[in-house]
């Protein structure tokens, strides 16, 4: 069967499973809609958390970035992995014990302020919409190539699927759908990686294959060969870094602390019965995430080597079918500048004739390596599973923020459970439409957009959550001031250097040599400073709030958290 038929079959089967699960596990109450009724097992929650965590940025874009940036791309790997560890150990158990299943709910109650809650809702919406734009873009990329529709149509198809199971099932439907999506995405990522590792190095373990010698008997190490190929074309050595140390540190830290403030991941720890189960599911999720994250660098090296050997200085008319298929999507373009009919793939922008979108590398990798058609189609199904699982989690955060934190808690506290559920579903539907718009008009490739979302989370939520848990003297005035200043500072920098507003500027104009992806670190530090300074000049929080803060850090008696 052709790749397209295989893709139709595998995507149709996986989508049927997702929709079937959504119908089977549809939410009947707000508690089921928001936290799956609080009865999910640690194993299922670990898999669902891993799927929620490993978005299109992890599955599609991260290996693509490392392929093109080499050593410099490792900041994404380090930041996202370290961030999950930070979240699991430092924040999740305490937030779970506090008993609030949304970040705005925690901030609103911890800082005893409707204003704090509103600011947190606005920050959650901004972070979530920035993040979900990247997921929808990933869905569009997959559909455009494998179902041979344009990217915009692909985004619309993805919107319809997510709308169905997120709106119908809420967190309950999303959780069990994400278990299935984890199985699909990890299988889809590992199978081609193992195939290509055996093909290139004879080693069936991709993580070891990356550092092994080539299977051609030359005794050359794979990474040495890739370094040589890169240098021949004028690129830096694959294993050498070109980023400044300050920017590497800033991006890694911004991604780490941004992770800890991501509302769609934090809410997962409220779907299990006890605090002990939250810790267990955090550990299991880390194990499930590590399978993909330790494989991504190997996939990047395999893909880059195969790409250079396939396209460099080759006759355009002799290019394999995968090349013309990706050309049709507009994500790969060849411009014959010297009219010699050969592809010049070079670091020199003036002479380079090939433009490749980072986001296609993982998806095109099995085709470049000439793997069986069913493996190529499997990767497409995996990419969709990764994008849709995270998109659904983000849409739930958006609907919860509007229905629960804004309307129920502040505007109409006496509304019934049923009305709140309908408002939550309506908010999710509206959020899907907005997310679709951003997917059709994205501000950049998937991982870059997602990195900015992490920067916004770092600049706004992280200081308020950390100080809220570990500093009982922290008051509402300090927290609100810090969040507002932090997120506005991050937004200004993003718009100036990413979208060329406020006079714009190039890389040479970056403040302290820090890129927009890493500036969340600076904005976070500013948030901390503003919060602590304002806090020192304003009254202490009420005694009962300080007592709550003392209690959430005491492990004794950590059983069921307060539920809504």
Long-range contacts (C-beta under 8 A, 24 or more apart in sequence): 1-373, 1-374, 2-373, 3-146, 3-367, 3-373, 3-376, 3-377, 4-146, 4-147, 4-148, 6-373, 6-374, 6-376, 6-377, 7-146, 7-147, 7-376, 7-377, 7-380, 7-381, 8-147, 9-377, 10-374, 10-377, 10-378, 10-380, 10-381, 11-146, 11-147, 11-377, 11-380, 11-381, 11-384, 14-180, 14-181, 14-184, 14-381, 14-384, 14-385, 15-161, 17-180, 18-161, 18-165, 18-177, 18-180, 18-181, 18-388, 19-161, 19-164, 19-165, 21-165, 21-169, 21-173, 21-176, 21-177, 21-180, 22-164, 22-165, 22-168, 22-169, 22-173, 22-177, 23-168, 23-169, 24-176, 25-169, 25-172, 25-173, 25-175, 25-176, 26-168, 26-169, 26-170, 26-172, 26-173, 27-168, 27-169, 27-170, 27-171, 27-172, 27-173, 27-421, 29-417, 29-421, 30-404, 30-417, 30-420, 30-421, 30-424, 30-564, 31-563, 31-564, 32-170, 32-171, 32-172, 33-170, 33-171, 33-172, 33-421, 33-424, 33-425, 34-101, 34-102, 34-170, 34-171, 34-267, 34-270, 34-396, 34-400, 34-404, 34-424, 34-564, 35-101, 35-171, 35-267, 35-270, 35-271, 36-170, 36-171, 36-172, 36-174, 36-175, 36-271, 37-172, 38-270, 38-271, 38-272, 38-273, 38-563, 39-271, 39-272, 39-273, 40-175, 40-271, 40-272, 41-272, 41-277, 42-272, 42-277, 42-280, 42-281, 42-284, 43-281, 43-284, 44-175, 44-176, 44-179, 45-175, 45-268, 45-269, 45-271, 45-272, 45-277, 45-281, 45-284, 45-285, 46-280, 46-281, 46-282, 46-283, 46-284, 46-285, 46-287, 46-288, 47-178, 47-179, 47-182, 47-183, 47-284, 47-285, 47-288, 48-174, 48-175, 48-176, 48-178, 48-179, 48-182, 48-268, 48-271, 49-265, 49-268, 49-269, 49-281, 49-282, 49-285, 49-288, 50-182, 50-285, 50-288, 50-289, 51-178, 51-179, 51-181, 51-182, 51-185, 51-385, 51-386, 51-389, 51-390, 52-178, 52-264, 52-265, 52-268, 52-389, 52-390, 52-393, 53-84, 53-265, 53-285, 53-289, 53-390, 54-182, 54-185, 54-289, 54-292, 54-386, 54-389, 54-390, 55-131, 55-134, 55-135, 55-138, 55-386, 55-387, 55-389, 55-390, 55-391, 55-450, 56-134, 56-135, 56-137, 56-138, 56-139, 56-383, 56-386, 56-387, 56-390, 56-446, 56-450, 57-134, 57-138, 57-446, 57-447, 57-449, 57-450, 57-451, 58-292, 58-293, 58-296, 58-386, 59-138, 59-185, 59-189, 59-292, 59-362, 59-382, 59-383, 59-385, 59-386, 59-387, 60-138, 60-141, 60-142, 60-359, 60-362, 60-363, 60-383, 60-386, 60-387, 60-446, 61-134, 61-138, 61-358, 61-359, 61-362, 61-445, 61-446, 61-447, 61-450, 62-296, 62-447, 63-296, 63-297, 63-299, 63-300, 63-303, 63-361, 63-362, 64-300, 64-303, 64-357, 64-358, 64-359, 64-360, 64-361, 64-362, 64-445, 64-447, 65-358, 65-447, 66-296, 66-297, 66-300, 67-300, 67-301, 67-303, 67-304, 67-307, 67-358, 67-361, 68-304, 68-356, 68-358, 68-361, 70-230, 70-236, 70-237, 70-238, 70-239, 70-240, 70-241, 70-304, 71-238, 71-239, 71-240, 71-241, 72-241, 72-242, 72-243, 72-248, 73-300, 74-297, 75-243, 75-248, 75-251, 75-252, 75-255, 76-251, 76-255, 76-447, 76-451, 77-293, 77-296, 77-297, 78-252, 78-255, 79-251, 79-252, 79-253, 79-254, 79-255, 79-256, 79-259, 79-454, 80-255, 80-256, 80-259, 80-293, 81-289, 81-290, 81-293, 82-252, 82-255, 82-256, 83-255, 83-256, 83-257, 83-258, 83-259, 83-260, 83-454, 84-259, 84-265, 84-285, 84-286, 84-289, 85-286, 86-256, 86-257, 86-259, 86-260, 87-259, 87-260, 87-262, 87-265, 87-266, 87-282, 88-279, 88-282, 88-283, 88-285, 88-286, 89-282, 90-260, 90-466, 91-260, 91-266, 91-465, 91-466, 91-469, 92-266, 92-269, 92-278, 92-279, 92-282, 93-269, 93-275, 93-278, 93-279, 93-282, 93-558, 94-469, 94-552, 94-553, 95-266, 95-269, 95-465, 95-469, 96-269, 96-270, 96-275, 96-278, 96-561, 97-275, 97-551, 97-552, 97-558, 97-561, 98-548, 98-552, 98-561, 98-562, 99-561, 99-562, 99-563, 101-267, 101-270, 101-400, 101-564, 102-263, 102-267, 102-397, 102-400, 102-401, 102-404, 102-405, 103-261, 103-263, 103-266, 103-461, 103-465, 104-263, 104-401, 104-405, 105-404, 105-405, 105-409, 106-465, 106-468, 107-461, 107-464, 107-465, 107-468, 107-479, 108-405, 108-409, 110-468, 110-545, 110-548, 110-549, 111-464, 111-468, 111-474, 111-475, 111-476, 111-479, 111-480, 111-541, 112-476, 112-541, 112-542, 112-545, 113-476, 113-480, 114-409, 114-410, 115-476, 115-480, 116-464, 116-476, 116-479, 116-480, 116-483, 117-405, 117-406, 117-409, 117-410, 118-406, 118-410, 119-480, 119-483, 119-484, 120-405, 120-460, 120-461, 120-464, 120-483, 121-401, 121-402, 121-405, 121-406, 123-456, 123-457, 123-460, 123-461, 123-483, 123-487, 124-263, 124-397, 124-398, 124-401, 124-405, 124-461, 125-398, 125-401, 125-402, 126-456, 126-460, 126-487, 127-261, 127-262, 127-263, 127-453, 127-456, 127-457, 127-460, 127-461, 128-263, 128-264, 128-394, 128-395, 128-397, 128-398, 128-401, 128-431, 128-453, 129-398, 129-431, 129-434, 129-435, 129-438, 130-449, 130-452, 130-453, 130-456, 131-262, 131-264, 131-390, 131-394, 131-449, 131-450, 131-453, 132-390, 132-391, 132-394, 132-395, 132-398, 132-431, 132-435, 132-438, 132-439, 133-435, 133-438, 133-439, 133-442, 133-443, 133-449, 134-442, 134-446, 134-447, 134-449, 134-450, 134-453, 135-387, 135-388, 135-390, 135-391, 135-394, 135-435, 135-439, 135-446, 136-387, 136-391, 136-435, 136-436, 136-438, 136-439, 136-440, 136-442, 137-359, 137-438, 137-439, 137-442, 137-445, 137-446, 137-449, 138-359, 138-383, 138-386, 138-387, 138-446, 139-384, 139-387, 139-388, 139-391, 139-439, 140-439, 140-440, 141-329, 141-331, 141-357, 141-359, 141-360, 141-363, 141-383, 141-446, 142-363, 142-380, 142-383, 142-384, 142-387, 143-384, 144-329, 144-331, 145-325, 145-326, 145-329, 145-331, 145-360, 145-363, 145-380, 146-363, 146-376, 146-377, 146-380, 148-328, 151-329, 151-330, 151-440, 152-440, 155-436, 155-439, 155-440, 156-436, 158-384, 158-387, 158-388, 158-391, 158-436, 158-439, 159-432, 159-433, 159-435, 159-436, 159-439, 161-388, 162-388, 162-391, 162-392, 162-395, 162-432, 163-428, 163-429, 163-432, 165-392, 166-391, 166-392, 166-395, 166-396, 166-399, 166-428, 166-432, 167-425, 167-428, 167-429, 167-432, 170-396, 170-424, 170-425, 171-267, 171-271, 171-396, 174-389, 174-392, 174-393, 174-396, 175-271, 177-389, 177-392, 178-389, 178-392, 178-393, 180-385, 181-385, 181-386, 181-388, 181-389, 182-288, 182-385, 182-389, 184-381, 184-382, 184-385, 185-292, 185-382, 185-383, 185-385, 185-386, 185-389, 186-288, 186-291, 186-292, 186-382, 187-378, 187-382, 188-378, 188-379, 188-381, 188-382, 188-383, 188-385, 189-292, 189-295, 189-299, 189-362, 189-379, 189-382, 190-291, 190-292, 190-295, 191-375, 191-378, 192-299, 192-365, 192-366, 192-369, 192-371, 192-375, 192-378, 192-379, 193-295, 193-298, 193-299, 193-302, 195-366, 195-369, 195-371, 195-375, 196-299, 196-302, 196-306, 196-365, 196-366, 196-369, 196-371, 197-298, 197-302, 199-369, 200-302, 200-305, 200-306, 206-295, 206-298, 206-299, 206-302, 207-294, 207-295, 207-298, 209-298, 209-302, 210-297, 210-298, 210-301, 210-302, 222-301, 222-302, 222-305, 223-301, 225-305, 226-301, 226-304, 226-305, 226-308, 229-305, 229-308, 229-309, 229-312, 230-304, 230-308, 233-308, 233-312, 233-345, 233-346, 233-347, 234-346, 234-347, 234-348, 235-347, 238-301, 238-304, 244-513, 246-512, 246-513, 246-514, 247-510, 247-513, 247-514, 247-515, 247-518, 249-518, 249-521, 250-512, 250-514, 250-515, 250-518, 250-519, 250-521, 250-522, 251-451, 251-515, 251-517, 251-518, 251-521, 252-518, 253-458, 253-518, 253-521, 254-451, 254-454, 254-455, 254-458, 254-517, 254-518, 254-519, 254-520, 254-521, 254-524, 255-451, 255-454, 255-458, 255-517, 255-520, 257-457, 257-458, 257-462, 257-520, 257-521, 257-524, 258-453, 258-454, 258-455, 258-456, 258-457, 258-458, 258-462, 258-520, 259-454, 259-457, 260-457, 260-461, 260-462, 260-465, 260-466, 261-457, 261-458, 261-460, 261-461, 261-462, 261-465, 262-453, 262-454, 262-457, 263-397, 263-401, 263-457, 263-461, 264-390, 264-393, 264-394, 264-396, 264-397, 265-393, 267-393, 267-396, 267-397, 267-400, 268-393, 270-561, 273-560, 274-558, 274-559, 274-560, 275-558, 275-559, 275-561, 276-558, 299-362, 299-365, 300-361, 302-365, 302-369, 303-361, 303-362, 303-364, 303-365, 303-368, 304-361, 306-365, 306-368, 306-369, 307-356, 307-361, 307-364, 307-368, 308-345, 310-368, 311-343, 311-345, 311-354, 312-343, 312-345, 313-342, 313-343, 313-344, 313-345, 314-342, 314-343, 315-341, 315-342, 315-343, 316-341, 316-342, 316-343, 317-341, 319-343, 320-367, 320-370, 321-367, 322-364, 322-367, 322-368, 325-367, 326-360, 326-364, 329-360, 331-356, 331-357, 331-359, 331-360, 332-356, 332-357, 332-360, 332-364, 357-445, 358-445, 358-447, 359-445, 359-446, 359-447, 391-435, 394-435, 395-428, 395-431, 395-432, 395-435, 396-428, 398-427, 398-428, 398-431, 399-424, 399-425, 399-427, 399-428, 399-431, 400-424, 402-427, 403-427, 443-498, 443-499, 444-498, 448-517, 451-517, 452-494, 452-498, 452-516, 452-517, 454-520, 455-490, 455-494, 455-516, 455-517, 455-518, 455-519, 455-520, 455-523, 456-487, 456-490, 456-491, 456-494, 456-520, 457-520, 458-490, 458-520, 458-521, 458-523, 458-524, 459-486, 459-487, 459-489, 459-490, 459-520, 459-523, 459-524, 459-526, 459-527, 460-486, 460-487, 460-490, 460-527, 462-524, 462-527, 463-524, 463-527, 463-528, 463-531, 464-527, 464-531, 467-528, 467-531, 467-532, 468-549, 469-549, 469-552, 469-553, 470-553, 471-549, 472-541, 472-545, 472-546, 472-549, 472-550, 473-535, 473-540, 473-541, 473-546, 474-531, 474-535, 474-541, 475-535, 475-538, 475-539, 475-540, 475-541, 476-541, 477-534, 477-535, 477-538, 478-530, 478-531, 478-532, 478-533, 478-534, 478-535, 478-536, 478-538, 479-531, 479-535, 481-530, 481-531, 481-534, 482-527, 482-528, 482-530, 482-531, 482-532, 482-534, 483-527, 483-531, 485-526, 485-527, 485-530, 486-523, 486-524, 486-526, 486-527, 486-530, 487-523, 489-522, 489-523, 489-526, 489-527, 490-519, 490-520, 490-523, 493-519, 493-522, 493-523, 494-519
